[in-house]
Amino acid sequence: MASRRLLLILGLLSVARGAEACAVATTIRVENGASEVVRTLQVLSPSPGSNQAPQGGAAPGQAVSITLPSCIGVYGLRATFASGRAVDHPNLDARTIRGLVLR
């Protein structure tokens, strides 16, 4: 009986630590691997109306940090280049993504 209680307590502590570790939104490194300037980067959320306003861009070879709205969830990123070309990167899992190279 005591061993079951101990296992239950350890399980609850493990869940609490997982939630604690996710208290800070995910920041990813976005590198411009293209030959043209990225004018804007926009985080896209699957929830209507919850997309983040476009952020500043990046010169070729430059990297910037982007913060996702949460450390849990699946987001997209839209990069708009100086030529007007837009590239979407959907299905970025905030739990695992740490970097992205734009082409």
C-alpha atoms as a printed R data frame, in Angstrom:
    type eleno elety resid chain resno      x      y       z
1   ATOM     1    CA   MET     A     1  0.000  0.000   0.000
2   ATOM     2    CA   ALA     A     2  2.811  2.428   0.883
3   ATOM     3    CA   SER     A     3  4.605  1.666  -2.377
4   ATOM     4    CA   ARG     A     4  1.460  2.545  -4.358
5   ATOM     5    CA   ARG     A     5  1.226  5.864  -2.550
6   ATOM     6    CA   LEU     A     6  4.884  6.543  -3.249
7   ATOM     7    CA   LEU     A     7  4.412  5.769  -6.953
8   ATOM     8    CA   LEU     A     8  1.353  8.038  -7.072
9   ATOM     9    CA   ILE     A     9  3.248 10.880  -5.410
10  ATOM    10    CA   LEU     A    10  6.227 10.457  -7.752
11  ATOM    11    CA   GLY     A    11  3.882 10.446 -10.742
12  ATOM    12    CA   LEU     A    12  2.189 13.645  -9.596
13  ATOM    13    CA   LEU     A    13  5.554 15.322  -9.018
14  ATOM    14    CA   SER     A    14  6.658 14.335 -12.510
15  ATOM    15    CA   VAL     A    15  3.522 15.880 -14.049
16  ATOM    16    CA   ALA     A    16  3.993 19.045 -12.005
17  ATOM    17    CA   ARG     A    17  7.605 19.364 -13.195
18  ATOM    18    CA   GLY     A    18  6.491 18.987 -16.824
19  ATOM    19    CA   ALA     A    19  3.971 21.794 -16.419
20  ATOM    20    CA   GLU     A    20  6.555 23.919 -14.622
21  ATOM    21    CA   ALA     A    21  9.094 23.459 -17.400
22  ATOM    22    CA   CYS     A    22  6.544 24.813 -19.846
23  ATOM    23    CA   ALA     A    23  5.830 28.060 -18.014
24  ATOM    24    CA   VAL     A    24  7.883 30.092 -20.517
25  ATOM    25    CA   ALA     A    25  6.907 30.560 -24.162
26  ATOM    26    CA   THR     A    26  9.143 28.874 -26.753
27  ATOM    27    CA   THR     A    27 11.755 31.013 -28.497
28  ATOM    28    CA   ILE     A    28 13.116 29.786 -31.829
29  ATOM    29    CA   ARG     A    29 16.086 30.914 -33.891
30  ATOM    30    CA   VAL     A    30 15.066 31.815 -37.457
31  ATOM    31    CA   GLU     A    31 17.921 32.128 -39.935
32  ATOM    32    CA   ASN     A    32 17.566 33.767 -43.338
33  ATOM    33    CA   GLY     A    33 19.238 31.269 -45.679
34  ATOM    34    CA   ALA     A    34 17.878 33.004 -48.782
35  ATOM    35    CA   SER     A    35 19.655 35.541 -50.953
36  ATOM    36    CA   GLU     A    36 17.098 38.300 -50.340
37  ATOM    37    CA   VAL     A    37 16.000 40.296 -47.320
38  ATOM    38    CA   VAL     A    38 13.143 39.010 -45.186
39  ATOM    39    CA   ARG     A    39 10.867 42.000 -44.564
40  ATOM    40    CA   THR     A    40  8.508 40.450 -42.011
41  ATOM    41    CA   LEU     A    41  8.076 37.313 -39.958
42  ATOM    42    CA   GLN     A    42  4.605 36.484 -38.687
43  ATOM    43    CA   VAL     A    43  3.625 33.757 -36.232
44  ATOM    44    CA   LEU     A    44  0.421 32.048 -37.343
45  ATOM    45    CA   SER     A    45 -1.830 30.328 -34.844
46  ATOM    46    CA   PRO     A    46 -4.516 27.760 -35.626
47  ATOM    47    CA   SER     A    47 -6.958 29.841 -33.550
48  ATOM    48    CA   PRO     A    48 -8.667 32.513 -35.666
49  ATOM    49    CA   GLY     A    49 -7.687 36.042 -34.713
50  ATOM    50    CA   SER     A    50 -4.732 35.024 -32.546
51  ATOM    51    CA   ASN     A    51 -1.910 35.559 -35.036
52  ATOM    52    CA   GLN     A    52  0.965 37.726 -33.856
53  ATOM    53    CA   ALA     A    53  1.613 40.976 -35.665
54  ATOM    54    CA   PRO     A    54  4.491 40.827 -38.132
55  ATOM    55    CA   GLN     A    55  7.930 41.280 -36.628
56  ATOM    56    CA   GLY     A    56 11.018 42.804 -38.193
57  ATOM    57    CA   GLY     A    57 12.924 40.870 -40.791
58  ATOM    58    CA   ALA     A    58 16.446 39.681 -41.427
59  ATOM    59    CA   ALA     A    59 19.198 40.259 -43.975
60  ATOM    60    CA   PRO     A    60 20.621 37.261 -45.872
61  ATOM    61    CA   GLY     A    61 22.646 35.131 -43.449
62  ATOM    62    CA   GLN     A    62 21.246 36.909 -40.389
63  ATOM    63    CA   ALA     A    63 19.370 35.081 -37.626
64  ATOM    64    CA   VAL     A    64 16.670 36.484 -35.357
65  ATOM    65    CA   SER     A    65 14.776 35.102 -32.372
66  ATOM    66    CA   ILE     A    66 11.011 34.675 -32.550
67  ATOM    67    CA   THR     A    67  8.863 33.880 -29.525
68  ATOM    68    CA   LEU     A    68  5.847 31.643 -30.024
69  ATOM    69    CA   PRO     A    69  2.709 32.475 -28.013
70  ATOM    70    CA   SER     A    70  3.083 29.379 -25.822
71  ATOM    71    CA   CYS     A    71  5.411 26.498 -25.119
72  ATOM    72    CA   ILE     A    72  2.614 24.121 -26.112
73  ATOM    73    CA   GLY     A    73  0.815 24.093 -29.423
74  ATOM    74    CA   VAL     A    74  1.356 23.934 -33.153
75  ATOM    75    CA   TYR     A    75  2.063 27.192 -34.955
76  ATOM    76    CA   GLY     A    76  3.037 28.411 -38.374
77  ATOM    77    CA   LEU     A    77  5.533 31.008 -39.501
78  ATOM    78    CA   ARG     A    78  5.137 33.217 -42.568
79  ATOM    79    CA   ALA     A    79  8.217 34.945 -43.952
80  ATOM    80    CA   THR     A    80  7.643 37.725 -46.467
81  ATOM    81    CA   PHE     A    81 10.667 38.631 -48.571
82  ATOM    82    CA   ALA     A    82 11.546 41.997 -50.130
83  ATOM    83    CA   SER     A    83 10.315 40.750 -53.523
84  ATOM    84    CA   GLY     A    84  6.856 40.109 -52.044
85  ATOM    85    CA   ARG     A    85  7.329 36.339 -52.076
86  ATOM    86    CA   ALA     A    86  5.889 34.700 -48.968
87  ATOM    87    CA   VAL     A    87  6.977 31.349 -47.560
88  ATOM    88    CA   ASP     A    88  4.865 29.513 -45.002
89  ATOM    89    CA   HIS     A    89  6.229 26.991 -42.532
90  ATOM    90    CA   PRO     A    90  3.180 25.275 -40.987
91  ATOM    91    CA   ASN     A    91  2.996 22.709 -38.216
92  ATOM    92    CA   LEU     A    92  5.820 23.951 -35.993
93  ATOM    93    CA   ASP     A    93  5.467 22.114 -32.689
94  ATOM    94    CA   ALA     A    94  6.375 24.522 -29.881
95  ATOM    95    CA   ARG     A    95  7.492 21.606 -27.708
96  ATOM    96    CA   THR     A    96 10.254 20.529 -30.107
97  ATOM    97    CA   ILE     A    97 11.147 23.353 -32.532
98  ATOM    98    CA   ARG     A    98 14.265 25.343 -31.647
99  ATOM    99    CA   GLY     A    99 15.383 26.657 -35.025
100 ATOM   100    CA   LEU     A   100 14.405 27.136 -38.656
101 ATOM   101    CA   VAL     A   101 16.264 28.142 -41.810
102 ATOM   102    CA   LEU     A   102 14.344 30.133 -44.423
103 ATOM   103    CA   ARG     A   103 15.057 29.439 -48.086
